[in-house]
Amino acid sequence: MNPHELSLAQAALEIREGRLKSAELVRSCLDRIAAVDKDVQAWRCLDPEHAMRQAEELDSRRSRGQAVGRLHGIPVGIKDLFDTADYPTEYGSPIYAGHAPRRDAACVASLRAAGAVILGKTVTTEFAYFFPGKTRNPHDPKRTPGGSSSGSAAAVAAIMVPGAIGTQTNGSVIRPASYCGVVGFKPTHGLIPRTGAFLLSRTLDHVGTFARTIEDAALLAEIMAGHDEDDPDTRSVAIPPLAQTAAENPPLPPRFAFVKTPVWNQAEPTTHAAFAELVNALGDATGEVELPMIAREIVAMHQIVMDVEMARNLHREYEKARDKLSRQMRELLERGRKHLAFDYRRAVDMIEPINATVDAVFDEYDAILTPATTGEAPVGLDATGSPVFCTIWTYLGLPAVTLPLLTGPNGLPVGVQLVGRRGNDARLLRTARWLAATLSGKRPGTKSKSAKPKKGRTP
């Protein structure tokens, strides 16, 4: 096995025990990038010499007996929405061409402190919205990788790097992870500080992780988690042991609430069939649950919050350089300026009462089971696919993880999304690992006849 093929945890163990040097791992990743990225185009900024210098310095520290962090010598990709002191940060926009921040974003600083090598900056859509970047889907270059964390998902899927980070304001972690066939984890809102990431929506922005295993995605999130005085949505609580818990077996077999959501009719028929097969395979471990009627308004309320808060946070860019913004971005910002204050306030104020209602699901079930996307990655590079199956959970700030458990009619990955109770990220990851292990070798397709799950309780 080549070093770049190791999982993040495997590579970290090899380095800790002296069987692998960081320089060897980073060189292997760079060679892989040189071989495949011309077709994928996952990287916005890559400096091989700088990456090798980081790795060699970390190897030198280890040889001198200095502390070895949990990510010592491990290369990580950083979405180009996070400030980095040693790479340009352009936020996917020509407005910020060549922009050089003075310091790292809080989560990047945490990764460095744990010994990570910042391999480079991955492609983001324009200001993490819908206008796509240059990245292609590693499974089919004619298809979108999803967005907005396009490069991070594609780089991990193409085995260029063992882990990467991104952001989600609607579906920007879960959707590209589903399309590219990797694990994507969006933690509870506020678990990971966003300080030093371009702020789009304080209410909706999350930091997330991409990896090829659940344990790796958990480890990256755990290292970045914590309170930050510059992010008022983070909390002064103990950091949950995400990686350790994710690797454990649950005390009892988990139960899953199969939730179609109000947007079920937007999923492709093959996705309907695949989930029917999946819930049938899980048997009594699942029950179908309907969300409360108010959930039908969530997509519209999420749109209002995103429109208004992005219009406020991108006010300067719109006023001074609107000619450098895409048509889609200008339309969003102009729409955000027109919403009534009453509608915006109601959309924000409804988050807590809806959460209280949805929370009742978790009294009976360990996780919600639902699609990550409508289906396979769409053909075409002028859009990034629909995020509609992510919108509800982003709006509510619930932790979510997508697993590459389904195969679409064209042989492409389709993600299964699990959603957990707020703050129960570790339990969600443990449940996700159980599901992946249980279905190992039993990957459902998307051509099955319909099967009906047992009805569960409506909250």
C-alpha positions as CSV (number, residue, x, y, z in Angstrom):
1,M,0.0,0.0,0.0
2,N,1.3,3.5,-0.9
3,P,1.4,5.9,2.0
4,H,-1.2,8.2,0.5
5,E,-3.7,5.3,0.5
6,L,-3.5,5.0,4.3
7,S,-6.4,6.3,6.4
8,L,-5.7,9.3,8.5
9,A,-5.6,7.2,11.7
10,Q,-3.4,4.5,10.1
11,A,-0.9,7.1,8.9
12,A,-0.8,8.8,12.3
13,L,-0.1,5.4,13.9
14,E,2.7,4.6,11.5
15,I,4.3,8.0,12.1
16,R,4.0,7.7,15.9
17,E,5.6,4.3,15.9
18,G,8.4,5.3,13.6
19,R,7.5,3.2,10.6
20,L,6.7,6.1,8.4
21,K,8.0,9.7,8.0
22,S,5.8,12.6,7.4
23,A,8.0,13.6,4.4
24,E,7.3,10.2,2.9
25,L,3.6,10.6,3.3
26,V,3.4,14.1,2.0
27,R,5.6,13.2,-1.0
28,S,3.2,10.3,-1.7
29,C,0.2,12.6,-1.6
30,L,2.0,15.2,-3.8
31,D,2.8,12.5,-6.3
32,R,-0.8,11.4,-6.3
33,I,-2.0,15.0,-6.9
34,A,0.4,15.3,-9.8
35,A,-0.9,12.1,-11.3
36,V,-4.7,12.8,-11.0
37,D,-5.5,16.4,-10.2
38,K,-5.4,17.5,-13.8
39,D,-8.7,15.7,-14.3
40,V,-10.2,16.6,-10.9
41,Q,-8.8,20.1,-10.2
42,A,-9.5,19.9,-6.5
43,W,-6.8,22.4,-5.4
44,R,-6.9,26.2,-5.6
45,C,-3.4,26.7,-4.1
46,L,-0.7,24.1,-3.7
47,D,2.9,24.7,-2.8
48,P,4.8,21.4,-2.8
49,E,8.0,22.8,-1.5
50,H,6.3,24.5,1.4
51,A,4.4,21.3,2.2
52,M,7.6,19.3,2.2
53,R,9.3,21.8,4.5
54,Q,6.5,21.5,7.0
55,A,6.8,17.7,6.9
56,E,10.5,17.7,7.2
57,E,10.4,20.0,10.2
58,L,7.8,17.8,11.9
59,D,10.1,14.8,11.2
60,S,13.0,16.7,12.7
61,R,11.0,17.5,15.8
62,R,10.1,13.9,16.3
63,S,13.7,12.8,15.9
64,R,14.6,15.2,18.7
65,G,12.1,13.6,21.0
66,Q,9.6,16.6,20.9
67,A,5.9,16.0,21.5
68,V,4.1,14.2,18.8
69,G,0.5,15.5,18.3
70,R,-2.5,13.4,17.3
71,L,-2.1,14.6,13.7
72,H,1.7,14.8,13.7
73,G,2.9,14.9,10.1
74,I,-0.6,14.2,8.6
75,P,-1.4,16.3,5.5
76,V,-4.8,18.0,5.5
77,G,-6.7,20.0,2.8
78,I,-8.2,23.4,3.8
79,K,-11.2,24.8,2.0
80,D,-10.4,28.2,0.5
81,L,-12.9,29.9,2.8
82,F,-10.6,29.6,5.9
83,D,-7.8,32.1,6.5
84,T,-4.3,30.6,6.3
85,A,-1.2,32.6,7.2
86,D,1.0,30.7,4.7
87,Y,-1.3,30.4,1.7
88,P,-3.4,32.9,-0.1
89,T,-7.1,32.9,0.8
90,E,-9.4,34.1,-1.9
91,Y,-12.9,32.8,-0.9
92,G,-13.6,31.6,-4.4
93,S,-13.9,35.2,-5.7
94,P,-11.8,37.4,-7.9
95,I,-12.5,40.2,-5.5
96,Y,-9.9,38.6,-3.2
97,A,-7.3,37.5,-5.7
98,G,-4.0,37.2,-3.9
99,H,-5.4,38.0,-0.5
100,A,-2.9,37.1,2.2
101,P,-4.3,36.8,5.7
102,R,-2.0,37.5,8.6
103,R,-3.1,34.6,10.7
104,D,-4.8,31.2,10.6
105,A,-8.4,30.6,11.1
106,A,-9.1,29.1,14.6
107,C,-9.7,25.6,13.3
108,V,-6.6,25.7,11.1
109,A,-4.5,26.8,14.1
110,S,-5.9,23.9,16.0
111,L,-4.9,21.5,13.2
112,R,-1.4,22.9,13.1
113,A,-1.1,22.7,16.9
114,A,-2.0,19.0,16.6
115,G,0.9,18.5,14.2
116,A,-1.0,18.6,10.8
117,V,0.7,19.6,7.6
118,I,-1.4,22.2,5.8
119,L,-1.1,20.6,2.3
120,G,-2.9,23.4,0.4
121,K,-6.1,25.2,-0.2
122,T,-9.0,23.4,-1.9
123,V,-11.5,24.8,-4.3
124,T,-14.7,26.5,-3.0
125,T,-17.6,27.9,-5.0
126,E,-17.8,31.7,-5.0
127,F,-18.2,32.7,-1.3
128,A,-19.4,29.1,-0.6
129,Y,-22.6,29.7,-2.6
130,F,-23.9,28.1,-5.8
131,F,-21.6,29.5,-8.5
132,P,-19.3,26.6,-9.2
133,G,-15.5,26.4,-9.2
134,K,-13.3,24.3,-11.5
135,T,-13.5,21.0,-9.6
136,R,-14.8,17.8,-11.3
137,N,-16.3,14.7,-9.7
138,P,-13.5,12.1,-9.3
139,H,-15.9,9.3,-10.4
140,D,-16.9,11.1,-13.6
141,P,-15.3,14.4,-14.7
142,K,-18.5,15.3,-16.6
143,R,-20.4,15.5,-13.3
144,T,-20.4,18.0,-10.5
145,P,-18.6,17.1,-7.2
146,G,-21.2,19.1,-5.4
147,G,-20.5,22.3,-3.5
148,S,-19.6,24.5,-1.9
149,S,-16.7,22.4,-0.4
150,S,-16.1,20.9,-3.8
151,G,-12.3,20.6,-3.7
152,S,-12.2,19.1,-0.2
153,A,-14.6,16.3,-1.0
154,A,-13.0,15.6,-4.3
155,A,-9.4,15.6,-3.0
156,V,-10.3,13.0,-0.3
157,A,-12.3,10.9,-2.7
158,A,-9.4,10.9,-5.2
159,I,-7.0,9.7,-2.5
160,M,-4.9,12.9,-2.7
161,V,-5.1,13.6,1.0
162,P,-6.5,11.6,4.0
163,G,-8.7,14.4,5.3
164,A,-9.9,17.8,4.6
165,I,-12.2,20.5,6.1
166,G,-15.1,22.5,4.7
167,T,-18.1,24.6,5.7
168,Q,-21.8,24.1,5.4
169,T,-24.5,26.9,5.3
170,N,-27.0,24.7,3.5
171,G,-25.6,21.4,2.1
172,S,-21.9,22.2,1.5
173,V,-20.4,19.3,3.4
174,I,-23.0,16.6,3.2
175,R,-23.9,17.0,-0.5
176,P,-20.3,16.9,-2.0
177,A,-19.4,14.0,0.4
178,S,-22.4,12.1,-1.0
179,Y,-21.6,12.9,-4.6
180,C,-17.9,12.0,-4.2
181,G,-18.4,8.9,-2.1
182,V,-16.7,9.9,1.2
183,V,-17.7,10.4,4.8
184,G,-18.8,14.0,5.5
185,F,-19.5,15.2,9.0
186,K,-21.3,18.4,9.9
187,P,-21.2,18.7,13.7
188,T,-23.7,20.5,16.0
189,H,-23.9,24.2,15.3
190,G,-21.2,25.9,17.4
191,L,-19.1,22.9,18.2
192,I,-16.2,24.1,16.0
193,P,-15.4,27.8,16.0
194,R,-15.7,29.7,12.7
195,T,-13.3,32.5,13.6
196,G,-11.2,33.3,10.6
197,A,-13.6,31.7,8.1
198,F,-15.5,34.0,5.8
199,L,-18.8,34.6,7.6
200,L,-21.8,34.1,5.5
201,S,-24.5,33.4,8.0
202,R,-23.9,33.3,11.7
203,T,-27.2,31.4,12.2
204,L,-26.4,28.7,9.6
205,D,-22.6,28.4,9.2
206,H,-21.0,25.2,10.3
207,V,-17.4,23.8,10.0
208,G,-17.3,20.2,8.8
209,T,-14.9,17.4,7.9
210,F,-14.2,15.0,5.1
211,A,-12.4,11.7,5.3
212,R,-12.6,8.1,4.1
213,T,-13.5,6.7,7.5
214,I,-15.9,7.7,10.2
215,E,-13.2,7.6,12.8
216,D,-11.0,10.0,10.7
217,A,-13.8,12.5,10.2
218,A,-14.5,12.3,14.0
219,L,-10.8,12.9,14.9
220,L,-10.5,16.0,12.7
221,A,-13.7,17.5,14.2
222,E,-12.6,16.7,17.8
223,I,-9.2,18.5,17.3
224,M,-10.9,21.6,15.9
225,A,-13.8,21.7,18.5
226,G,-13.8,24.0,21.4
227,H,-14.7,27.4,22.7
228,D,-13.5,30.6,21.0
229,E,-14.2,34.0,22.5
230,D,-14.4,35.4,19.0
231,D,-17.2,33.1,18.0
232,P,-20.2,33.7,20.2
233,D,-21.9,30.5,19.2
234,T,-19.2,28.3,20.6
235,R,-19.7,27.1,24.2
236,S,-17.4,26.6,27.2
237,V,-18.1,22.9,27.6
238,A,-15.9,19.9,27.6
239,I,-14.9,18.7,24.1
240,P,-16.7,15.4,23.5
241,P,-14.4,12.4,22.8
242,L,-15.6,12.1,19.2
243,A,-12.9,9.8,17.9
244,Q,-12.9,7.4,20.9
245,T,-16.7,7.1,21.0
246,A,-16.9,6.7,17.2
247,A,-14.7,3.6,17.5
248,E,-16.8,2.0,20.2
249,N,-19.7,-0.4,19.8
250,P,-23.0,0.9,21.0
251,P,-24.3,-0.8,24.2
252,L,-27.5,-1.8,22.3
253,P,-28.3,-2.1,18.6
254,P,-29.3,1.4,17.5
255,R,-32.8,2.3,16.3
256,F,-33.4,4.6,13.3
257,A,-36.2,7.0,12.5
258,F,-36.7,6.9,8.8
259,V,-37.7,10.4,7.9
260,K,-38.6,11.2,4.3
261,T,-38.9,14.9,5.0
262,P,-41.3,17.3,3.2
263,V,-39.0,17.3,0.1
264,W,-39.2,13.5,-0.5
265,N,-40.8,14.0,-3.9
266,Q,-37.7,15.8,-5.1
267,A,-35.6,12.6,-4.6
268,E,-35.2,10.4,-7.7
269,P,-37.3,7.3,-8.0
270,T,-34.1,5.2,-7.7
271,T,-33.3,6.9,-4.4
272,H,-36.8,6.0,-3.2
273,A,-36.2,2.4,-4.1
274,A,-32.8,2.3,-2.5
275,F,-34.1,3.6,0.8
276,A,-37.0,1.2,0.8
277,E,-34.5,-1.6,0.4
278,L,-32.3,-0.1,3.1
279,V,-35.0,0.2,5.8
280,N,-36.3,-3.2,4.9
281,A,-32.9,-4.6,5.4
282,L,-32.7,-3.0,8.9
283,G,-36.1,-4.4,9.8
284,D,-37.4,-3.7,13.3
285,A,-34.4,-1.3,13.9
286,T,-36.3,1.3,11.8
287,G,-39.6,3.1,12.1
288,E,-41.0,5.7,9.7
289,V,-41.5,9.1,11.4
290,E,-43.1,12.2,10.0
291,L,-41.8,15.6,11.0
292,P,-44.3,18.2,12.4
293,M,-46.3,20.2,9.9
294,I,-44.2,23.3,10.6
295,A,-41.2,21.5,9.1
296,R,-42.8,22.2,5.7
297,E,-41.8,25.8,6.2
298,I,-38.2,25.2,7.0
299,V,-36.8,25.3,3.4
300,A,-38.4,28.8,3.0
301,M,-37.3,30.0,6.4
302,H,-33.8,28.8,5.8
303,Q,-33.7,30.7,2.5
304,I,-34.8,33.9,4.3
305,V,-32.2,33.6,7.0
306,M,-29.4,32.9,4.4
307,D,-30.5,35.7,2.1
308,V,-30.6,38.3,4.8
309,E,-27.5,37.4,6.6
310,M,-25.4,37.0,3.5
311,A,-26.7,40.3,2.2
312,R,-25.5,41.9,5.4
313,N,-22.1,40.1,5.5
314,L,-21.4,40.7,1.8
315,H,-22.6,44.3,1.8
316,R,-19.1,45.8,1.2
317,E,-18.3,43.4,-1.6
318,Y,-21.7,44.2,-3.3
319,E,-21.3,47.9,-3.0
320,K,-17.7,48.1,-4.1
321,A,-17.2,45.2,-6.5
322,R,-20.6,43.9,-7.7
323,D,-19.3,43.6,-11.2
324,K,-17.0,40.9,-10.0
325,L,-19.8,38.9,-8.4
326,S,-21.7,36.2,-10.3
327,R,-25.2,36.7,-11.4
328,Q,-26.4,34.1,-8.8
329,M,-24.6,35.9,-6.0
330,R,-26.0,39.4,-7.0
331,E,-29.5,38.0,-7.1
332,L,-29.2,36.5,-3.6
333,L,-27.8,39.7,-2.1
334,E,-30.5,41.8,-3.8
335,R,-33.2,39.4,-2.6
336,G,-31.7,39.5,0.9
337,R,-32.1,43.3,1.0
338,K,-35.8,43.0,0.3
339,H,-37.0,40.6,3.0
340,L,-39.2,42.1,5.7
341,A,-37.6,42.3,9.1
342,F,-40.7,40.5,10.6
343,D,-40.1,37.5,8.2
344,Y,-36.4,37.3,9.1
345,R,-37.0,37.5,12.8
346,R,-39.7,34.8,12.7
347,A,-37.4,32.5,10.6
348,V,-34.7,32.8,13.2
349,D,-37.1,32.6,16.2
350,M,-38.7,29.4,15.0
351,I,-35.4,27.4,15.2
352,E,-35.7,26.7,18.9
353,P,-39.4,25.6,19.0
354,I,-39.0,23.4,16.0
355,N,-35.9,21.9,17.5
356,A,-37.8,21.1,20.7
357,T,-40.4,19.2,18.7
358,V,-37.9,17.3,16.6
359,D,-35.9,16.5,19.7
360,A,-38.7,14.1,20.8
361,V,-37.7,11.8,18.0
362,F,-34.4,11.1,19.8
363,D,-36.3,9.9,22.9
364,E,-37.2,6.8,20.9
365,Y,-34.5,6.6,18.2
366,D,-30.7,6.9,18.1
367,A,-30.6,8.7,14.8
368,I,-32.7,10.0,11.9
369,L,-32.1,8.1,8.7
370,T,-32.7,10.1,5.5
371,P,-31.1,10.8,2.1
372,A,-28.1,13.0,1.8
373,T,-29.0,14.1,-1.7
374,T,-31.7,13.6,-4.3
375,G,-29.6,11.0,-6.0
376,E,-26.3,10.6,-7.9
377,A,-24.2,13.7,-8.8
378,P,-25.9,15.4,-11.8
379,V,-24.2,15.6,-15.2
380,G,-22.8,19.1,-15.9
381,L,-20.5,21.5,-14.3
382,D,-22.6,24.7,-14.3
383,A,-24.3,23.9,-11.1
384,T,-23.6,21.9,-7.9
385,G,-26.8,19.9,-7.4
386,S,-29.6,20.3,-5.0
387,P,-28.9,20.7,-1.2
388,V,-32.6,20.2,-0.3
389,F,-32.1,17.1,1.9
390,C,-29.6,19.0,4.0
391,T,-31.5,22.2,4.5
392,I,-33.7,21.1,7.5
393,W,-30.8,19.8,9.6
394,T,-28.6,22.8,8.8
395,Y,-31.4,25.2,9.8
396,L,-31.9,23.4,13.1
397,G,-28.1,23.1,13.8
398,L,-28.3,19.3,14.3
399,P,-25.2,17.1,13.8
400,A,-25.3,15.1,10.5
401,V,-23.1,12.6,8.8
402,T,-23.3,11.0,5.4
403,L,-22.0,7.6,4.6
404,P,-21.2,6.2,1.1
405,L,-23.5,3.2,1.5
406,L,-25.6,3.3,-1.7
407,T,-24.8,2.9,-5.4
408,G,-26.8,4.7,-8.0
409,P,-28.0,3.4,-11.4
410,N,-24.8,4.7,-13.1
411,G,-22.6,3.1,-10.5
412,L,-21.9,6.3,-8.7
413,P,-22.1,6.8,-4.9
414,V,-25.2,8.0,-3.1
415,G,-24.9,9.0,0.6
416,V,-27.1,7.8,3.5
417,Q,-27.5,10.7,5.9
418,L,-27.8,10.2,9.7
419,V,-28.9,13.1,11.9
420,G,-28.5,13.2,15.7
421,R,-29.7,15.2,18.7
422,R,-28.0,18.5,19.2
423,G,-24.8,18.0,21.2
424,N,-24.9,14.2,20.8
425,D,-22.3,14.2,18.1
426,A,-20.3,11.4,19.6
427,R,-23.3,9.1,19.8
428,L,-24.2,9.9,16.2
429,L,-20.8,9.0,15.0
430,R,-20.9,5.7,17.0
431,T,-24.3,4.9,15.5
432,A,-23.0,5.7,12.0
433,R,-20.0,3.4,12.4
434,W,-22.4,0.6,13.6
435,L,-24.6,1.1,10.5
436,A,-21.6,1.1,8.1
437,A,-20.2,-2.1,9.7
438,T,-23.6,-3.8,9.7
439,L,-24.1,-3.0,6.0
440,S,-20.6,-3.9,5.0
441,G,-20.7,-6.1,1.9
442,K,-24.5,-5.5,1.7
443,R,-24.4,-2.2,-0.2
444,P,-28.0,-1.6,-1.6
445,G,-28.4,-0.5,-5.1
446,T,-31.1,1.8,-6.5
447,K,-33.1,-0.5,-8.7
448,S,-35.0,-2.4,-5.9
449,K,-38.7,-2.9,-5.7
450,S,-40.4,-0.7,-3.1
451,A,-40.7,-2.1,0.5
452,K,-42.5,-0.3,3.2
453,P,-40.9,0.4,6.7
454,K,-42.8,0.0,9.9
455,K,-44.6,3.2,10.9
456,G,-43.2,5.0,14.0
457,R,-44.4,7.8,16.2
458,T,-44.9,11.3,14.9
459,P,-43.4,13.9,17.2
